[in-house]
Amino acid sequence: MTEDFIIGFARSALETMLMVSLPVLLVSLVVGIIISLFQSVTQMQEMTITFVPKIIATFLSLIVFGAWMIERMTGFMREVLLNLPYWAR
């Protein structure tokens, strides 16, 4: 294993991790900004107003994007397991 291979493998793993987590994080960010704007306009400062909608939006995004996320993760893991004998040499 060369240094270039390890850097490339780590980059591929990080790219996969970012691609898998991005949809859920973006949905949570957008909902958080909308709730924050709502709280600023109405001057309501209650914690449950921010917590509950973000949790619901996160679970809904996991339901919507879950199959795609699992497909990406299993594809990456399949590639790792198929190439492991070649990398071990």
C-alpha positions as CSV (number, residue, x, y, z in Angstrom):
1,M,0.0,0.0,0.0
2,T,1.4,3.3,-1.1
3,E,0.8,6.7,0.5
4,D,-1.1,7.8,-2.6
5,F,-3.5,4.8,-2.3
6,I,-4.2,5.5,1.4
7,I,-4.9,9.2,0.6
8,G,-7.1,8.2,-2.3
9,F,-9.0,5.6,-0.2
10,A,-9.5,8.1,2.7
11,R,-10.7,10.7,0.2
12,S,-13.2,8.3,-1.2
13,A,-14.4,7.3,2.2
14,L,-14.8,11.0,3.2
15,E,-16.7,11.8,-0.1
16,T,-19.1,8.9,0.5
17,M,-19.7,10.1,4.1
18,L,-20.3,13.6,3.0
19,M,-22.7,12.6,0.2
20,V,-24.6,10.3,2.5
21,S,-25.0,12.9,5.3
22,L,-25.6,15.9,3.1
23,P,-29.4,15.6,2.4
24,V,-30.3,15.1,6.1
25,L,-28.0,18.0,7.2
26,L,-29.4,20.3,4.5
27,V,-33.0,19.6,5.5
28,S,-32.2,20.2,9.1
29,L,-30.4,23.4,8.3
30,V,-33.3,24.8,6.2
31,V,-35.9,23.9,8.8
32,G,-33.7,25.5,11.5
33,I,-33.4,28.7,9.5
34,I,-37.1,28.8,8.8
35,I,-37.9,28.2,12.5
36,S,-35.4,30.8,13.5
37,L,-36.9,33.4,11.2
38,F,-40.4,32.5,12.6
39,Q,-39.1,33.0,16.1
40,S,-37.5,36.3,15.2
41,V,-40.7,37.6,13.6
42,T,-43.0,36.5,16.4
43,Q,-40.5,37.0,19.2
44,M,-41.4,33.6,20.6
45,Q,-38.3,32.1,22.3
46,E,-39.3,28.6,23.3
47,M,-37.0,25.6,22.8
48,T,-39.6,23.1,21.8
49,I,-40.6,25.2,18.8
50,T,-37.1,24.6,17.3
51,F,-36.6,21.0,18.5
52,V,-39.8,19.3,17.4
53,P,-40.0,20.4,13.8
54,K,-36.3,19.7,13.2
55,I,-36.6,16.2,14.6
56,I,-39.7,15.6,12.4
57,A,-37.9,17.0,9.3
58,T,-34.9,14.9,10.0
59,F,-36.9,11.7,10.3
60,L,-38.8,12.5,7.2
61,S,-35.6,13.1,5.3
62,L,-34.2,9.8,6.5
63,I,-37.4,8.1,5.2
64,V,-37.1,9.9,1.8
65,F,-33.4,9.6,1.3
66,G,-32.8,6.4,3.3
67,A,-32.8,4.0,0.3
68,W,-30.4,6.2,-1.6
69,M,-28.1,6.5,1.4
70,I,-28.0,2.8,2.0
71,E,-27.3,2.2,-1.7
72,R,-24.3,4.6,-1.6
73,M,-22.9,3.0,1.6
74,T,-23.3,-0.6,0.4
75,G,-21.8,0.3,-2.9
76,F,-18.8,1.8,-1.2
77,M,-18.5,-1.2,1.1
78,R,-18.9,-3.7,-1.8
79,E,-16.1,-2.0,-3.6
80,V,-13.9,-2.2,-0.5
81,L,-14.6,-5.8,0.1
82,L,-14.2,-6.8,-3.6
83,N,-10.8,-5.1,-3.8
84,L,-9.5,-6.0,-0.4
85,P,-7.5,-9.1,-1.7
86,Y,-5.8,-6.9,-4.3
87,W,-4.9,-4.2,-1.8
88,A,-3.6,-6.7,0.8
89,R,-0.7,-7.7,-1.5
